Each structure stands twice: as C-alpha cells, then as structure tokens.
C-alpha cells in the first residue's frame, strides 16, 4: 500500500473518522494497530523489524533517562544512529543489491 494509491485513500477514509469517534483512551491504540496494518501490507518481515526497533528505542530511552552527563549523550547518539542506519538500509537496499 503506497501513499499515492487508492488503497491508502480508502484506508485513511476509514481510519480517520473512526479515530475521532473513539474515546481518547482508545485513539492511540487505533493508531498503533492501523500503523501495524499499514506496514504489514509491505510484508510480515517488516513488522518484525518494526517491533525490534520499537523495543530497542524503548530500552535506549530507559537508559537515557537513568543516565546523566556524557553517557546520556552517547546513548542518544547511539539510538539515533541505529534508527538512521535502519532507514538507510531500507532506502538503499535495492540500490546496493
């Protein structure tokens, strides 16, 4: 499902009204589930990578919160670099391969 496809337009036309109809406590859950559905359209392997990145970012966030000073900056840069490398890997995978 690409951003400029009819499927994406239909997807948005369903999700956006449901988001505003739901109570506030369920809106984030809807966004999470619809995001997983969107990425699942590209393949189930993408979901595993997405879950791994979410878990990594969660752990890095906890470490950043509990550390201070120079270690905090290093952890932030590490988290940023890992996320950028994953994005670059997806962007240029077909070019390299």
Backbone torsions as a table, in degrees:
resi	resn	phi	psi	omega
1	UNK	NA	111.6	179.0
2	UNK	-94.1	160.0	-178.9
3	UNK	-64.1	-26.7	-178.4
4	UNK	-102.9	25.5	179.9
5	UNK	-103.7	161.2	176.8
6	UNK	-65.1	-34.0	178.2
7	UNK	-60.2	-41.8	-179.6
8	UNK	-67.2	-38.8	177.8
9	UNK	-62.5	-44.7	178.2
10	UNK	-64.1	-42.2	177.3
11	UNK	-56.5	-47.5	179.2
12	UNK	-66.5	-38.6	179.5
13	UNK	-66.0	-21.9	175.8
14	UNK	-88.1	-46.8	-172.3
15	UNK	-71.8	-42.6	-175.0
16	UNK	-62.1	-48.8	177.5
17	UNK	-64.6	-36.9	178.6
18	UNK	-64.1	-37.4	178.1
19	UNK	-58.2	-45.6	-177.1
20	UNK	-78.1	-19.0	176.9
21	UNK	-79.7	-35.5	-176.9
22	UNK	-67.6	150.8	171.8
23	UNK	-63.9	158.5	-175.4
24	UNK	-55.1	-37.7	-175.2
25	UNK	-69.5	-18.2	180.0
26	UNK	-101.5	-7.7	-176.5
27	UNK	-65.9	-42.7	179.3
28	UNK	-66.3	-35.7	177.3
29	UNK	-64.3	-42.5	177.3
30	UNK	-61.4	-43.8	178.7
31	UNK	-63.2	-40.3	178.6
32	UNK	-63.8	-49.0	-178.9
33	UNK	-66.3	-39.7	178.7
34	UNK	-69.2	-32.8	175.4
35	UNK	-65.2	-43.6	176.5
36	UNK	-61.4	-41.0	178.0
37	UNK	-62.8	-42.5	179.4
38	UNK	-60.6	-47.7	180.0
39	UNK	-70.3	-31.0	178.1
40	UNK	-64.2	-25.6	177.6
41	UNK	-63.6	-24.2	177.4
42	UNK	-84.1	-17.7	178.7
43	UNK	142.1	148.6	-177.7
44	UNK	-65.8	-25.8	179.6
45	UNK	-63.7	-32.9	-179.6
46	UNK	-62.1	-36.7	179.9
47	UNK	-62.6	-40.4	179.1
48	UNK	-63.0	-42.0	177.9
49	UNK	-65.6	-42.2	178.8
50	UNK	-60.9	-44.2	178.4
51	UNK	-64.5	-37.9	178.2
52	UNK	-64.9	-42.1	179.0
53	UNK	-67.2	-40.8	177.5
54	UNK	-60.2	-46.1	-179.9
55	UNK	-63.4	-44.0	178.3
56	UNK	-60.6	-46.9	-179.6
57	UNK	-63.6	-36.4	177.5
58	UNK	-62.6	-46.9	179.9
59	UNK	-65.4	-41.6	177.5
60	UNK	-63.4	-39.9	178.3
61	UNK	-61.6	-41.3	177.6
62	UNK	-64.6	-43.0	179.7
63	UNK	-65.1	-38.6	178.3
64	UNK	-63.9	-40.6	-178.6
65	UNK	-65.8	-37.1	-176.0
66	UNK	-87.0	-13.2	-179.5
67	UNK	-100.0	175.1	179.6
68	UNK	-148.5	163.6	174.9
69	UNK	67.9	-134.8	-174.6
70	UNK	-65.7	-37.1	180.0
71	UNK	-62.2	-35.7	179.0
72	UNK	-64.1	-42.6	178.4
73	UNK	-65.9	-41.6	179.2
74	UNK	-62.8	-43.4	178.9
75	UNK	-64.3	-40.3	177.8
76	UNK	-62.2	-45.7	179.6
77	UNK	-65.2	-39.3	177.2
78	UNK	-60.7	-47.2	178.6
79	UNK	-61.9	-42.1	178.9
80	UNK	-64.1	-44.4	-180.0
81	UNK	-64.1	-41.2	178.7
82	UNK	-62.5	-44.5	179.6
83	UNK	-65.0	-41.4	178.8
84	UNK	-65.7	-40.8	178.6
85	UNK	-63.7	-38.3	176.9
86	UNK	-64.7	-44.3	178.2
87	UNK	-62.6	-44.2	178.2
88	UNK	-64.5	-37.4	177.5
89	UNK	-60.5	-43.7	178.3
90	UNK	-70.5	-36.9	-177.1
91	UNK	-69.4	-40.4	-173.7
92	UNK	-108.9	12.3	-180.0
93	UNK	-59.8	-47.7	-179.3
94	UNK	-69.4	-29.6	178.4
95	UNK	-68.9	-43.3	-178.8
96	UNK	-74.4	-39.0	-175.0
97	UNK	-77.1	NA	NA
